[in-house]
Amino acid sequence: MATRKEDYLEHLFVGTNHQYMMFFTQKGKVFWMRVYEIPEGTKVSKGRALQNLINIENDDKVKAFLVTQDLKDTEYINSHYVIM
């Protein structure tokens, strides 16, 4: 499967393998997974739809992304906020 001429990169995130990637939906749900669980692609690969990686409802959409080291880091939780 190759990329098409009209395909473009929408988001780029940097994280290490053991960090968590959090996905915030418009319905207020949060999904997370380790970065190493996200399939690796090449610069010419098509990629996979996010709906194939997390259990999101068909009528819900991901509105924000966040990469964090630890889900239990109280210093991080008390000094970082997500406003949508």
HUVENPE-V288294 format. One record per backbone hydrogen bond with DSSP energy under -0.5 kcal/mol. CO is the residue of the C=O (numbers start at 0). NH is the residue of the N-H. Records with the same first field share a line. If there is no record, write none. Layout:
CO->NH, NH
This chain:
3->6
7->9
15->18
16->35
18->34
19->21, 67
20->32
21->65
22->30
23->62, 63
24->27
28->24
30->22
32->20
33->36
34->37
41->44
43->2
48->51
49->52, 53
53->55
56->59
60->25
63->23
65->21
67->19
69->72
71->73
72->76
73->77
74->78
75->78, 79
80->82
